[in-house]
Amino acid sequence: MKNKQKVILSIIVLLVGIVSFIYLKPESMSSLFKIEYERLNGKENSSNRKYIEVTIPKNNNIVYANYDQIFDILDGSGVIYFGYPECPWCRNAIPVLLEAAKEASIDKIYYLDNHKDRDTKVLKDGKVITEKEGTSNYNKLLEKLGDDASAYEGLNDDSIKRLYYPTVVIVKDGEIISYIEGTVESQDDPYTPLNDKQTKELKDKYRSAMNKLQSCEQDSKC
């Protein structure tokens, strides 16, 4: 009975978040982001691995974006974060990203969760087989990311690209000046939180990229 009540409560919280996203002012999006990520704190996934706990500031600078907005930024300037709450690597990265953005005076991080839009490919008998087609918007996104996007792992073909999570893309005047995928090389288990040294390394990576964007904007060139 208690488990049923917990499920019902979780559904209510999620619905409240969705309503906030649709009907309330843009600043309410930061609260929705907080709800989405923190609701998994301490819970286990289908593989019985426990998600790490994250703390998201209530007044964060996350802006939920659709594909058209992302395409506009890729043709213009801004910071984009691709990820999703259930991604264990993302849960390590996002608190660090938000802190780095605050320190670098970045007022907006455009967020898109599109992991369900990706295609699924496998290598069978030396041939690449598409088991699930990606959406047209996802394919367009890969085209815009171009060579910055990573090769699809396990296919032995670097020309086939895939978006992995988390990925932070920093764009200035239609040029990708930083493409940061994952966390740090020394982290091999995303269900173990980053240690202080790793956190600093990742923050420095984000902050350096954001500072580059800020300096480009001040100089009107990069």
N, C-alpha and C positions, 0 to 999 in steps of 0.2 A: 504494500500500500504506500509506504514511504517512497519507494522508487518511482511509483506512478506519479506521486505528487511532485517529485523532483523533475520528472520529465515534463509535466504540465507547466511547472514554473519556468523551466528553461525555454519552452515554446513561447510562453507569454513574454518573457524578456526579449527574445529574438523578434517577435512581432512588434513590440514597442519600438525596438531599434529600427526596424524596417519602416514603420510609420513615420518615425522621426526623419529618416533619410528622405522619404518621398515628400512630406508635407511641411517640414519645418525649415527654418532659415539655414543657409549654408554652414554657419558655425556649429550647427547641431551635428554635422557630419563627423566632427572630431569625437563627439560622444559615442556615435555609432561605432566608429573604429575602435574605440576603447572597449566597448561592450563585446564586439566580435572577437577581439584577441584575448581579453581577460577571461571570457567565459570558459575557455579551455584550460585555464590554470589548474595544474595538478590532475587533470583527467587523463585517462588512458585511451590510446587509439586502438584500432582493430588488431594490431600486433602486440597489444598489451605493453606498449611503451608509454611512459608517462610524459606528457607535454611539460616543458619547463614553464615556470611561472614568469609572466611578464607584467610590468607595470607601465601603462600608457598614460601620459599626462592628459587630463581632461580637456585642457585647451591646447591641443596639438595642432600642427599645421597641415594635417592631411586633408586633401581635397579629392573626393571620389570623382573619377573621370570616366567618360565613355570613350569608345574608339575614336570618334571624330575629334574629341578634345586632345587625345593623345597624338593623333596625326598632326593636328595644328601645332602642338608643342615641338614635335619632331621637325616641323618645317620652320619653327621659330626658336624660342629659348625657354628653358625651364628644367626642373628636376622631376623625374618620373620614377616611381617605385612600382615594380611588378612583384606581386607576392600574394599570399593568402594565409588565413589564420592557422590552418591545419599543417602548414609547411613548417617542419621543425627548424630548418635553417633560417626561415624568415623570422621565427620567434626569437632567435638569437640576434638577428640583425636589426630588427625594427627599433628597439629602444636606443640602440647605438646611433642609428640613422637620425632619429628625432633629436637626440642630444647634439649631434654634429651639426644638424641644420640650424638649431637654436644658436649655437656658438658662431656659426657662419652667417647669421642673420638672413637665412632663407625663409621667406614668409609662406611659401606654398610648396608642398610635395604632392604631385598628382599621382593618384593611386588607381591601379587597375588590377583586379583579380580576374584573370582570364585563363586559369589553368585547365578549365574544362573545354576550352575552345581549341586546344592543341590537337594536332594529328597524332596518330600512333603508328609507328613503323617498326618492322622487324627485319632481320636479315635471315633468309631461308635459302639454303642451297646456293649461296652466293648472290642471291637476288634480293633487292629491297622490296618488301611487301608492305603496302599500306593497309593496316587493319581498321583504321578509323581516319576519316578525312578531317582536316582542320577546317574551321569556319573561314569564310572569305575574308573577314576582317583580320583574323589571325594571320592568314597568308599574306595579306597586305602589310601587316605589321612587320613580318619577317623581311619582306622586300625593303621596307624603309630602314630597318636595322642593318641590312646588308651584311658586309663582312664582319661587323662588330658582333653579330650574334654567333653563338657557339655552334660548332658542328654537332649534329645529332649523334649521340654516343652509341657505339656498337654497330654502326652501319658501314664503317670503313669508307666513307664518302664525305669529305669535308665540305662539299658543295651543298649538302643537305643540312639545313639549319634548324635549330630549335631554341625556344625561349625556356631557360631554366630559372628557378626561383631560389632565393631572392635575386633580382637584378635591379640595379639603380642606373638609370641613364641620365646623363647631364648634357643638355643641348644648348648651343649658342648659335643663333642665326642660321638654323638648319643644319648645323654640323655637330655631330656627336663628339664632344671633347673628353668624355669619360664614360666608360661602360664597365660597371663593377658587378661581378656575378659572385654569388656565394658569400662566405664570410672570410675566414683566413685559412691558409693552407694547413696550419698546425691543428685545426679542429677536425677530428675524424668522427666524432659522435655528436650529432646535433641535439641529442636528448641530454647531454651534459652541458650546462651553461658555460659560456666563455669565461676564462679566468681573467684576472686584471690585465695581464700582459696582452692577451688576445683582444680584449675589449679596447685597449688603448691603440693597438695596431689597426683594428678595424675603424675606430673613430678617426684616427689620423688619415686613413685612406679616404673616408668620406669627406672629412673636413678639407683636405687638400684639394679634392675634386671640386667641392663647392666654392672654395676660395678662388679657384681658377675661373669659375663662372663669374664670380663677383668682380674679379680684376678685369676680366674680359669686358664686362658691362661698363665698368668705369672708364676703360680705355676705348670703348666702342670698337674694339677689335680683339682678336685672339691669335 
